[in-house]
Amino acid sequence: MFGLIRPCVKKKDKAEYKCYYCGLCTGMSRYTGFLSRVLLNYDFTIAYLVADSISADTKLEKVWCPLPIWNRIKIRNNPTLLQFMAERNYMLVYQKLADDISDDGSRLAKIAERIMRKRYLALAEKLPEVAESIDRNMANLSFAEKRNEYIAIETASRPFGDMLGEAMAGCFDDPLDSQVFSQLCRYLGMWIYTIDACKDIKADAKKKKYNPILAGRTFSATEAILARKEEITRFLMHCKLSMFQLLELLSCEKNKDLVYSIFEHALPGDVAELLK
């Protein structure tokens, strides 16, 4: 569900995208601890890229990469945005681990949660509104999983979208930019949740795990996709159109080609094939 969908980036744009990916990795190390680098995910990389694209020009810097430590890499370093993204990335991952523990008692999740707990509690005290939003929306997701009833894809994806969108509130000093960016991340979250459900449907059906496309049905994975293909496709198109409209309001001139390319080719090939 969280941070697993790798964006499709054109060859000519990969170097610039990597500057943001590595920049966020460096930011995680600076603001939430060296080990938190392993929590880095694609969702927040996209958010950092878009947010920085409407900011003043961000200089390229060279830093040492820990993998391997002798490698010098280029990053886009926007300290204010990096701290904003790193802290929220950390908080969302922590709550995802707590949810995994609640669902199946994952031993690995328990170890990771224990390691992350102290810093999470400090961040929750610093950002109480973000912590409350994450708690509330994770509870809504968990409630839907436990009921395992048929619901519309839009309804199923809304808590994750709200969680990502609300986490991004206040990203900019300009209230209009902040509101538009928050809404963009809301649609991005719903898009990601739906795509993830499509990618995981066969594995979830085999393991009898919750999947919003399968919920409340006795269909096989293939039958469920066929039955809900039109609904899923229509909703994904709605999300995509909404994201492009919001991008127009943000005016991402600095990385316009890269940003628009990511959103234009946001549908992974295997999911596109599934929905043909």
N, C-alpha and C positions, 0 to 999 in steps of 0.2 A: 504493500500500500504506500509506503513512504520512501521516496528517494531512489526507487528502483528503475525508473524509466529513463534510459539513456537517450538524450536528445540526438536527433540526426543533424550533423553539422557538415557542411560542404568542406571539401578538402582545402580550399583557399581560406576558409575561416577557422580551421582547427587551431592554428597557432594562437589566434586572438582569444578563442574560447578557452583554451588551456590556460591563458594568463588569468582568467577569472576563476577557473576551477582551482588552479594552484594558489591563487590569491586568497580564496575562501579557506583553503586548507591551511595556509599560513595564518590567516585570521583566527581560525579555530585554535591553533596552537597558542597564539598570543593572548586570547581573551577567555578561553575556556579550558586551557591546559593542553600540554603536548599530546597526551594520549587521546584527546578528543578528536584528533585528526581522523581517526577511524570512523567517526560518525558523519563525516562529510557526505552529502548526497546531492543528486542532480537537481532536485526541486529548488533548493536554496541557491545553487549555482546560477540557475536561470533567473531567479529573483534578484540576485546580486548584479548580474549582467544588465538586466533591464533597469534596475534602480540607478546603477552607475551611469547608464547611458543618457539619463536626463540631468546628470550632475555636471559640474565643471570638469574640465579635462583632467583625467587621472594619469599620473605619470607611471611609466613602466619602471619597475625596480628589479634588480637581480638579488636573489636570496639563495641560501643553501637548501637543497632538498634532502630530507632524511632518507629517501629511498632512491638511489644510494646517497650517502652523506657528502660525497665528493662532487655531486652534480649541481651545477648552478642553473637556476631556472628564472624565467621572467614572470613577474606577477603584476596585476593591476591592484594597486594599494590605495584604497579609499578607507582610511581608518575608521571614520564614523560609521559608514555603512557596514564595514566588516564586523565591527563589534555588535551592531544591531542584528546582523544575520547570524553571527556565530552564537550569540546567546539564545536566540529563538530556535535555531537548529538543535542546540543542546537540549533545550526544554522539551521539544517535540519528540526527540529520540528517547529521552528518559521516560516520558509517558507511554510511548509505544512499548518499551521494555516492561513497564508496569502492567500494561494490558496483556502482553504475552504471558507474564507470570500468572495473571488472573485466569487466562484462557486455558493454559495447559501446564502450568507450573514449571516452565522451562528452566532447567538448572543453569544454563549459560546466561539466560536473561537475569536470573537472580544474582549471579556473580557481578554482571555488568551494572545492574541497578544499585547494588551495594557500593560499588566503586564510585558511581556517579551521584549518589544521593546527597552528599554534603554540598557539592557545588550547585546541584539543582535547587536545594532548599534556600541557598543564598540568592539564587536568581529569582526564585518564586517570591521571596521577600522584596527584592528590588523591583520586580515586574509583576505585581499581584494580578493585574487585569489580564495579562497574557496567561498566567498560570490558571486563573479561573476559567478562561475561555477554553484552554486545552482540556482541563478536567471535565468541563461540561460537554464538550463535543466528543471526547473519547467515551464518556458515559453514554451518550446517544448512540454512538457506533456499537458499543458493547450491548446495549439494550436491543438494538435491531438484530444483532447476531444471536442473542439468546432466544428471541421470539422466533427467528427463522421463518418469517412469514413473507408472502409475496408483497413487494412494494415496487413502485416505479423506480427506474434507475436514477432519475433526477433526485427523488426523495432519499434514496439510499446513499447517494454521493454527497448530499448537502452538508452533513456534519463535518466531513473531512474538508470540504471546500470552505465552510465557515471557519474552521480551525485555522487553516492556512491564511485566509483573508484577514481574520481578526488579529492573528499574530503579526501581520505586516502593518497594522494601523499605526499611524504616527511615524512612518518611515521618513517623511520629509517635513520641512518647516512649513512649506506651502500646503494649507489644508486641502485644496482641490487636488493637487498632485497626490497627496497622501491617500485621499479617498478613492481616486481612480486606481492607484496602484494596488490598494487593498482589494478592490473589486476584481481587478485583473487576476490577482493571486487566488481569489475565491474560485473563479472559473477554472484557473489552472489546477487547483486542488480537485475539483469535481472531475475534470478531464482525466487527471492522473488516476483517481480512484476507479473510474470506469474502465480505463485502459488496463489497469492492473487486474480488475475482475475478469476481463476478457482473456488476458494472458494466463491467468491461474485457473481458469474454469475446469480444465480437464484434470489437473492435479487435485483440485479441491473436491471434484466429484469422486475421484478414486479414493481419496482419504476421508470422504464424508465430512469435509470441513465447510464452514459457512462461506457462501459466495452469493452476493446479491442477485446475480442472474439466475441462480439455481433455487434460491430461497422460496419455500412454499410450493415447490413443484416436484413431481416424481420423474421428470424428464431426465434423460442422459445429457451430458454436456453438449453434444452435437445438437440434440433436439431443442435444448434450451436456447442455444444461440440462434437456431433457425426461427424459433417462436418469437424471439425478442430482437431479432436483427434490425428490423425497421425502427423500433423504439430506440435502440442503442445508437444507430447511425444518425437518426434525427437529433438526438440529444448531443452527440459529439459535434455535429455540425453547428448546433446552436452555441455550444461552448466556444468553438473555434471562431465563429463569426463575432461573438461578443468580445473575445480577447483581441481580435484585430481592431474592432471599433474602439476599445479602450486604449490600445497602443497608439492609435491616431491622436487621441487626446493627450497622451504623454509626450509625444514628439521626441522619440528616441533617435535624434539625429546623429549622435556620436558613433553608434554601432548599428545604424539602421538596417543595413543589409544582413548582418549576422542575426540580429534580433528577429527580423521578419522571416528569415530563412528557418530559424528554429521553430517558430510557430507555424510556418507553412508546412513543414515536414515533420510535424510533431507526432503523427500517427505511425507507430512502428509497423514494419512490413508484415510481420506475422499476424498482427491484429487486423490490418487492412485485408489480408488474405482471408482471415476468418469471417470478416463481415461482407465479403463479395456476394 
